């Protein structure tokens, strides 16, 4: 053997070391917003924009509040997506 590694071996090794491709690793699963470590941070600009749009489409302007945290914004987005048939 010459000590060369094939690209397949390198890819296999990288996959074995990457928890995102490990089928037994559940740390990358979809988590409830209440379990987010950053859930108490202010909602992102993207969340604010989407929540505003969805609240207008659902004719529920009270669902949008500019000072929501990430977790609450996510919950409201999910509820409005269901209400508007986008879920």
N, C-alpha and C positions, 0 to 999 in steps of 0.2 A: 504494500500500500504506500502511496506517495504522500499521504498526509493531507491531501486536498479534500475539501468538503464540497459536496455538490449543493446546488441551490435548493434541491428538495430537502436535503438533510438540514440545511440552515433554516428553511421555512418550518420544518417539523420541530426543530429545537425552539424556534421563536414562538410557535404556537403553544408548545408545552409550557413555556415560561410566561405566556400572556394570559392573565386571569380572564380577560374578556372573551377568549375563545375556549376556555375550559368549561365543558358542559356541566361539570359538577360544582362549579363556583357560583354561589347564589348572591355574592356581594354586588353584582352588577344587575340585579333584577329590578324591575319597576317597583319603587317604594311608595308607600302612602305618603302624601305630603306632610303629615304629622310626624313622620320619621326622618324628614330631611334635616341634615345638619345645618343647612343654610336657609331653612324655611322661614325664620324670623327676620331675614333681611328684607329690605324693600323690594317690591316686585320689579322685574326688569322692564325696560322700555317695550320690549316685544310683548310681554304679558299685558302691559297696560294698553297697548294699541289693540291687541286681539280681544281683550276683555271689553274694551269700549265698543268695538265693532259688534261683538256678539250681543252685548247688552242692548244696543240699538236695534239689531235684527230681531231680538226676542221681545222687543218693546218692554224692556225691563231696565230702564236707566238707573234704578236704585242699586242694581247689581254692581255698577262701577263706582268705586271709591278710590281716589288718587293715592291714599295713604295705606293701601293694603300691603301685607307682606307676601312673599313668594308663595308660601303654602296656601294661604287663603285665596289668593288670586288663582292658583291652579285649581282649587276646589270649585270656585265659581265658574271658571272656564269650562271645566268638565260638566258641570250642571247645565250651563247654557248651551253647550254643544249638544247635549241630549235634548234639551228643550227645542232647539232649532233644527234637529235632525242631522247634525253634522258629526255625531259620534259614531 
